[in-house]
Every structure is written in structure tokens, then in C-alpha cells.
Amino acid sequence: MKLRVFTEPQQGASYQQLLSVAHTAEAAGFDAFFRSDHYLKMGTHFSGLPGPSDAWITLAGIARETSSIRLGTLVNSATFRHPGVLAISVANVDDMSGGRVELGLGAGWYTDEHTAYGIPFPVLGERFNILTEQLSVITGLWNTPEGDTFSFEGSHYQVANSPALPKPVQSPPPIIVGGGGPKRTPMLAARFAAEFNLPFQSTERFIEQCGRVREACSTVGRDPKSLVYSSAQVVCVGKTEADIARRAAAIGREVDELRANGLCGTPAEVVEKLGAWSEAGAQRVYTQILDLTDLDHIELIGSEVISQLS
């Protein structure tokens, strides 16, 4: 199993803080540094200062200042960007990183951030239609051989005779599709994704949803084993109960609740919980780090959790 750092910069983070987390995670042995794609804080515990940052602008900077850790989004909102522009941005950052980026893409869900920044927010069914077309355009552009052109005619996007440039270093960068929808999400994962992710759910729910993804793969004639299956869980690790309590308080959570619903406890407890996730079929776990000032937390997970994982 691989562990990845997953950050929520909209809750409050400067670029320098994100870079420090990425550097610490790289040194600690994490497989990847990921960030969310949101433009407004959630809840009242965090200040949200200095304000939102753009996912691919910050990842571009981090790409040039790291060397081995993979980089990506969990997940970009299809409402924020046109697919042609997003395909170019990701390809650019893939080149800047030497081929280390991954694109998580979803339909979007947070109404308030759209209102706050003047971004249209269609109803759910239309957002899924937009997401489907975006995945078609992005993969079509990346997979078009150099020298050929790409065209697409959809309800939301029309692409005519695109040179489909630039090409990313990877052929193509992995795409992550996730969520708990029972029908359209599994089919999108089966058609377009290299990885399926179900965040912040129980192992039982994870097993159930991954089963739907496998069924969708069979429907489209794809080997279900060709996907990576992953989860995302909030993490709160401490050597002592006092450390655990302090870290839980820093993110506005209760220890008992975190123990029940996340990766919370001593390193030995968290290793045991990750073992249960591995048995459930999770090949990667995105550890949601909410206190980005606590670099010791990341180092502890590296030295006493990652070191115990096979």
C-alpha cells in the first residue's frame, strides 16, 4: 500500500506552506502530494487566510522544487475550467515535473464557492454531462498522435481540428475518477480512469462501490484489475494520547470521532487500520492533512507508519 498526502489549501495555506508540506512529504517517503480544488473555505474552524489558490498554478511551482514525489488534484471541478485549457495546463505541469502529475476530475459540488466567484453551477445531471464531455476531450487531446488533429462534437464542448498540443511527458497522465454515485460514476471510472477513489467512507461502503466499478469495467470490456482502487481518510497520529488530542483539537475534531471515522491513534493503531483498508482492496490511501503547519506530524507518519507498510 502507498500513502499519499492530501491537503485542503482553501482552509488556509500560502504557497510556501504547501511547498514545505510537499518537501516534508517527499523526504518522509510519501508516494504523492495532492491538493484539493476549491476556492472557498468550509466550516468555521479555519480562517481561510491568505485566501484560495489555484490548483495547477501551485502544483506547477511545486513541480519545479521537488524531484520524485508525484503531484495531483483530488479533485478538479469540471465547472472551473474548459477541458482544452485544463489539458494544456496539466500537460505543461507534467513536463515541468518530468512526468509526475495525475489529474483527478469530478463534477463539482460546493455551491457557495461558485456563487462567491461568479462561476456557473448547473444542476447535478448537467454537471455530470459536462464532466463526461470534459473527460472525452482531455483524453482525446492527450491520446491524439502528434501530427494528427482532434475533433469533438458535444452538447457542451465542440473541438475542431485541434493540433492536440502540447503532449504530456506521460502517455497519458493518470486520471482519477471518484465518488459514491451508484451508476454514472462507476461507468466514468471504467471508461476513463486509471484510478478509482472513494473518499471518507467506511471499508464496507468502499467494497460495495468498488464492486460497482468492477461491474462497469466488465460492461465496457475492461479488465477491472487495470484500475487502482484508493480511499481518502483524515489522519491524526500521535505517539501519546496527549499528542493525539492536541492534533485533533488543532483541526477542530474530537478524538473519539476521528478514531471511529478516520486514521486516528498511535502509529501502531494506524498501521492496523491501514491493514484493514488493504484487506478491503485499497491500494492507495490519501491521508488528509488539515494542519499544514504541523510538519512533525508528516515526519512521524513517515518514520513510524510508512516504514511499516509493505
N, C-alpha and C positions, 0 to 999 in steps of 0.2 A: 504493500500500500504506500502511496505517495501523499504527503501532506503539502497543502498549498496555503499561503497567506491570502486572506480575503479582507480587504479594507473597505470602509464606508466613508470616503472623504467628505461627503455632504454634511456629515455630522460635525465637521470642523477639522480641517487639516490644511496646512500650507504645502507647497511643492516640496520644500526642504524636509518636512516631516515625512512625507510619502517616500522620498528618496532614502531617508535614514532607515525607515522600515524595510525598504527593498534591500538595502545593503546588509542590514542585520539578518534578514531572512535568507539571503544568499549565503552569508557566512555560516548560518546555523544549519544549513542543509535542507531548507525547504525547496520543493520542486518548482514552485512558481510564486509570483507576486501578482495578485489580481486586485482590481478595484471595481466598485460599483459605477453605475452611470446614472447619477441623479443630480438635480440642480436645486434641491431644497431639503433642508434637514427634516428629520422625523422625530416627533416627541419633543419633550421639554427639558430632558436631562442635559443635552449637549447644546453648545452655543451656536454651532454652525459657522463660527468665525474661522478664517477670514472671508468665507463665502465659497460658493461652489467653484469647482474646477472642471475643465473638460477632460474626459477620459483619455482621448488619444493624444491630446497635447501633453498631458503629464506623462503618459506612457512613452511618448517619443523622447522626452528628456531623460527618463529613467533608462530607456534602451541604450542611450549613449554613455551611461555612467554605471552600467552593470555589464557582466561578461558571460554569465552562464544561466542565471535564473530565467525561467520562462515568464512571459508577461501577457496579461489579457484582461478582459472585461467579463463580469458576471452581474448583469448582462447589459449590453447596449439596448436602448429602447428604439424600436423601429420608428417611433414618432419623431425622433430628434433629428434624423439625417436622411438625405436622399441616398439610395443604395449605391449609385455610381460614385458619389463623393466618399461614402464610407469605404467602398472597395479600394479607392485610391489611398485614403488615409491609412488603412490597415496595411496595404502593400508597402507604403512608404516606411512605416514603423517596422515592418518585418525586415526591410532592407537595412534600416538603421540598427537593428538589433542582431543582424546576422542570422535571421531566421528563427526567432524565438517567440513570436506572438501567436495568440489564439483569440478568436472572436466569439464571444458569447452574445447572442442576439435574441431578444424577446419582444413581445407585443407592447410592453409598457403597461403601467397600472396606476401610477401615482397622479391623481387628478390635479392636486394642488400645485405641483411643480409646473405643470403645463399652463395653468392659469397665471401663475406668478411670472412666467417669462413669455407669455403670448404664443404658446405652442398649441396648435390644434390637437384635440383629444377626441377622436371618433369613438363610437360605441365599440364594445369588445369584438363583436363579429367582424366589423370592418377593420379593426386593428389586426386581427389575425389574417385577414385578406392581404393587408399591407405587408405584414411580416412574411407571408408566403411568397409574395412577389419580390420582396427585397432579397430573400434567400435565393430565389431563382436568378435574379440579376447579378448578385455578388458572385455566386458560384459560376454563373455563365461567363462573367468577365474574367475571372481568375483562370478558368479552365479552357478558354479560347486560345488555341495555338498562336504563338507570335507570328505575325504576318497575315492572320485571318481577322475577320471582323465579327462582332457580336450584335445581334438584334433581338429585341424582345417586345412583344405587344401584350400589355396587360391592362387591367381596368384602372390602375393607379400609376403605373410607370410604363413609358414607351422609350425604348432604346433603339436607335437606328444606326447601323454601320459603325459601331464603336470600334476603335482600334484595340480596345480592351487592355490599355496600358495604364500604369506600369504593372509589370508582373512581380508578384511577391517572390521572395527567395524560396520559401516553401512551396510545394506544388500539390495542393494549395495549403494555406494556413488552416489548422483545425478549426472547425466551427462547433460551438457548444449550443445545444438547444435544451431548455429545461422547463420544468413546471409540472403541475399536478392535473392539468386538464385530461379528461379520460379519452378523448378521441383525436382532436386535431394536433395536440402537442406530440403524442407518440408518433403520429404519421409524419410530422415535420422532422422529428428526430431521425426516423427511419430513412427519409428521403435525402436529408441534407447534412446531418451532423456526424462528426467524428466522436462526439461525447454527449451523453445524456446526463443532466444534472437535476436532482430533486433537492431543493434546499429546505432546511428547517422542518423536517418531518421525522416521524418515527421510523425505525427499521422495518416495521410491519407495512407502513404506507410505502416505503421505498421499494420493498419487494413487490408489492402489488403494482405500483406504477411501472417498474422496470419490466414486469411481466407484460404489460400492455405494449411497451416499446418493442419487446421481442416479438410479440404477435404482429405488430405493424411491420417489422422487418421481414417477417415471413410473407406477409401480404404483398410486399413490393419486391420480393425475391432477393433480399439481402441477408447475409449471414449475421444473426444477432450478435455473434462474438466479435464482429468487426467494430462495434462501438465500445467505448469506455463508459462505465457507469460510475457516477460520483454523487456525493452528498455535500452539503454545506451545513456547518454547525457552529454556533457560537462557542468560544473556548475561554476557559478561565482555570488556569492551572497554578497551583502553589505548593511549595514544599511543606507548609504547615497550614492548619485551619485558619490562622490569623492572616496568612498571605492570601488564601483563597477568599476570605471575607473582604479583605482590603481591595482586591481586584474586582470582586463582584460589585462592591459599593461604588467603585470608580466608574462603572458603566451603568449604574442605576438599576442593578438587578439583585435579587435575593439568592443566596447560596442554594437553598433547597430547591428553588425553581430551576436554577441553572443545572443542578445535579440531575434533575428529572428530565430536562429538555435539551441539554447540550453536552459538551465535553468539559465537565467541571469536576475538579477534585485534585488529588495528588497526581504526580506523574504516573504512578502505578495504576491508579484508578482510570486515568485517561487512556493508558495503553490497553487496559482491559476493555474499555468501551470501544476503542478502535478495533479491537479484535472482533467484537460483536458486529461492527459495521462491515468488516472484511467478510465474515461469515454470511452476511446478508447480501454480499455481492458488490460492495463498494470498492472500487479500485483506487479512487482518489477521494480525499476529504478536504474541502476548503474550510480552513479554520478562520472563522470571523473574528478578527482582532478589532475591538472597538476603541480601546485606549491606545492611541498611536504614540503616546509619549512614553509608554512602559516598554522600552526595548529589552529590559531584563526578562520580561515575560516571554518574548520571542526566543531569546537565548536559552531560557530554561526548557522550552518545548523542544528546541533543537538538541540540547545536550542530554535530556532525560526522557524524551518521548520518541523523537525521530530515531534516535540511536537504538531504540528497542524494536523498531519495526523492520520486518523483513521485506 
